[in-house]
Structures are given as C-alpha cells and as structure tokens.
Amino acid sequence: MCISDSDILFIYIRAPLNNTGIILTNFQGNVLNWVTAGSCGFKGARKATPFAAQTVVDIFRTKTIDPREKCREIHLYISGIGPGRETALRGLKKLEKITVIRDITPLPHNGCRPPKKRRT
C-alpha cells in the first residue's frame, strides 16, 4: 500500500439515467478535475448516450494526464445505472495504474412501503 497521500487518486464515474460524469479527486477528497456530458457540448437526451460517455472519457483522459502520471495508484468507483456506465468503464479500464474497481451504486434492501390498496 502507498504511504504518501499524494500517491493515490480516486476516479468517480457518475452515470444516472440522463447524464454521465467523471470526477478526479485526491486522497483528501479535493476535486482536481471533472468532466460531464453537458460540459462536452451535449444537450438534452443526447447526454444519456454511450457516444456521449465515450466523448467524456476522451476529454477526461486528455485533461488529467499530469496528475495521473504523478500517482502510483488509481481507485475507480462507479455509481448509477445509466446507458453510459459500461462505455465509460471500458474507456477508463485502459489506464495502467488502476488497482481498485468498485461499484458504489445504492441499492434498496426492501424499498419504500407501497401505497394502500384502492377501495372499490
């Protein structure tokens, strides 16, 4: 394991149903860089496409070359069930320093209580 805090970076992939975003943070949780489909120029329903996610990954990789070269480990966390999730994961798997890939999508254990039955 790394002793220095500057050796570890965290990449969070957020893939809700209508957008895709990638956030790069350091060990303390400070955001170093971020890219979303909206910041790449996509609007409306086109933000929630695999093509938009691939564009987000490409721009993210070019914007974060310097911090990625200085670190020794990258932890990758994925959240959401959107259509850009798998495309973003495939694009970021090519990074050579990734040591942890973890899914942090919140799942309900039993969900909310259903409404009462309608009286007839």
NORPE-V681792 format. One record per residue. SS is DSSP state (H for helix, E for strand, L for the rest). D_FIRST is the distance of its C-alpha to the first C-alpha in Angstrom with 2 decimals. Layout:
<<SS & D_FIRST> <SS & D_FIRST>>
This chain:
<<L & 0.00> <L & 3.79> <L & 6.51> <L & 9.34> <H & 10.63> <H & 12.46> <H & 9.74> <E & 9.62> <E & 13.03> <E & 14.71> <E & 17.81> <E & 20.34> <E & 23.26> <E & 26.27> <L & 29.03> <L & 31.92> <L & 35.26> <L & 36.67> <L & 33.96> <L & 30.56> <E & 28.07> <E & 24.65> <E & 22.77> <E & 19.92> <E & 18.23> <L & 15.69> <L & 13.25> <L & 16.42> <L & 18.32> <L & 20.70> <E & 22.26> <E & 22.05> <E & 24.23> <E & 25.98> <E & 28.49> <E & 30.84> <L & 33.69> <L & 36.14> <L & 34.88> <L & 35.27> <L & 38.97> <L & 39.26> <L & 41.56> <H & 42.61> <H & 41.96> <H & 40.55> <H & 37.31> <H & 36.57> <L & 36.76> <H & 34.30> <H & 35.72> <H & 34.81> <H & 31.22> <H & 31.08> <H & 32.54> <H & 29.97> <H & 27.13> <H & 28.96> <H & 29.53> <H & 25.97> <H & 24.66> <H & 27.21> <H & 26.63> <L & 22.85> <H & 22.61> <H & 21.80> <H & 18.77> <H & 17.28> <H & 17.72> <H & 15.99> <L & 12.64> <L & 9.84> <E & 9.00> <E & 11.86> <E & 12.31> <E & 15.97> <E & 18.13> <E & 21.78> <E & 24.64> <L & 28.32> <L & 30.78> <L & 32.51> <L & 33.77> <L & 31.29> <H & 28.22> <H & 28.07> <H & 29.13> <H & 26.45> <H & 23.76> <H & 25.26> <H & 25.43> <H & 21.81> <L & 20.55> <L & 21.59> <L & 18.73> <L & 16.64> <L & 13.17> <E & 13.21> <E & 10.53> <E & 12.03> <E & 15.81> <E & 17.29> <E & 20.94> <L & 21.73> <L & 25.50> <L & 27.41> <L & 29.69> <L & 32.65> <L & 33.00> <L & 36.75> <L & 37.58> <L & 40.35> <L & 43.62> <L & 46.18> <L & 49.43> <L & 52.53> <L & 54.82> <L & 57.69> <L & 61.08> <L & 63.90>>
